[in-house]
Amino acid sequence: MPLLDDQTLATLLHEAGDSFALPPSGAADTLLRVRRGDTERTEPEQEEASLAPLAAPVRPHAIRKTIRAHRLLSVAAVVVMLLAIAAGAVSLRNTTPPKFGAVSPRLHTPSSVGSGANSPTKGFRTQSPQSAPNASDKTSASPALSSNGSTSGSDATAPPPLPAGAVGQQPFIQQTGSLDLTVAKGALSTTLGKLTSLAATYGGFVANSQTQSSSPGNGPGGTVTLQVPVANFSAVLKAAEALGKVSGLTTKATDVTAQYVDLQSRITALEDSRQQYLTIMTKASSIGDVLAVQAQLDSLQSQIEQLQGQLNVLGSETAYSTLVAQVNEAVIVHHHPAPVTPSGVSKAWHDSVHGFVDGAEGLIRAAGPVLFALLCLAALFLGGRTSWRRLQRHSL
Amino acid sequence: MVEQRLEDWLEDGYAVSFRTACLILGNPADAEEAVQEAFLRAWRFRDSLTSVPSIKPWLYRVVVNACYSKLRQEIPHRDRRAGDSNLDELSASDADPAASAQQSDVAETVLAALQRLPASLRVPIVLRYYADLSERDIALAIGRRPGTVKSRLHEARRRLAGDPDMLTLAEDGITDNPVEA
């Protein structure tokens, strides 16, 4: 079949194309629309047009097509979710319960107790087998500690599973403890130093330390707040108990998994919103649109950073346990001898002495007025005698 | 700078772009909307023009994409009245009635033959023989490889040559007039 030559085709197409009359103000209208859209885009429909420049005009068939596409996406999403749930169930079923002394994979921490190699960035929630036997009987019941304590028993007592968390994921536990120690006199500074080195030994640090001098009834004392990795909490607690006489011990564990997951979800949602705004930002053409989207982005970024900060704090609190150790020196009490009950003779003797002393005191007390009276009488006598002698002399 | 280039292109190349869209879409109203939409798109994404070596195929690509959007989303669902409306828009020249009528006949025949081609063939042949784009620029404009463009041009020419109306036009010597570049 012969082909039309290029010259003929070009001529025919030019004939056809040139037969179309140009719109009288096509280019001018377009320019006007561009300039107006760039500077006066204030009406809602104009803003909508600017934010969705590539959007096709809404037609019924387009809507139906979109609905069909969304239905397909929804079905695909449901299928994926079902597959994920099934995979999760299978993996949970295949997970063998941890045996005595064994470390659950999700609880395993690469750093061993005492290595001092733990860092805040390593697993938030870790429990090591070394810490399991150290759970004291005095510790208050908490899910995590209870599981640790039970591992120090026998195989017959299988360790109860850790709390599954709010959404069935790795639990995040805040663990705190308070220990009151009494040490011998003069051993306060030594004990505080040992506590400090204990924190360093187990990969932790001293968050706070203070000492106070002795007060009436109380010896000198000090308080040390230790931050140690969760995996080493029990070991540190046991080592601290060995430094003195334990007069009080309290431990507490709080499950913050729900709070943690909630923060993560909110951050994820905000990041999705931010991504959508960034997409909108690329389509914004006017300064007003850009500023409006930028304001939303700033607000979202602020919220994300705030929630991220809370998440970091929560992660740090669940990665490190807090142990507050109160150390006091023992107070030496001086006992005074009890008064001896006197016998009858000695009591009479004491009464006699007291009577003599009392009599002497009475005399001394009475001598004063008598002496004053005598002095007054002597003065009257002398004055009367002088007056008498003068009268006799005048009469002679 | 880029804005000025775009405005220059709009002023200088609007006629060619509009008529190219007319030949692709077969409807001046759709073509006007497509060109306007294409220019708005180009304006919004003008920042990417700085990384484009040649602006012409890029702009034609935007026009072609706008035409494809029209073809995909609107035109198939519209009562197109078998091209009657297109004829009303044809031949607005000021030539004498006889010449005008003859030109309308040619345009009607060519436009009908083009519309019988699928869009994948119609677009390359319009860009090649009306917009005078090279095969490489057509490849850039439609986002295909040059080899694909060649094969599509060949297939389009073959189909047009097989169109009796087009052959009649060619045999009637309509192409005696020189083509203005």
Interface residues (C-beta under 8 A of the other chain):
Chain A: M1 P2 L3 L4 D6 Q7 T8 L9 A10 T11 L12 L13 H14 E15 A16 G17 D18 S19 F20 A21 L22 P23 G26 A27 D29 T30 L31 R33 V34 G37 D38 P53 L54 A56 P57 R59 H61 A62 K283 S285
Chain B: E7 L10 E11 Y14 A15 F18 R19 T20 C22 L23 P28 A31 E32 V35 Q36 F39 L40 R41 W43 R44 S69 Q73 E74 H77 E89 L90 S91 A92 S93 Q103 S104 V106 A107 V110 L111 L114 I125 V126 Y129 Y130 D132 H154 R157 R158 L160 A161 G162 M166 L167 L169 A170 I174 T175 N177 P178 V179 E180
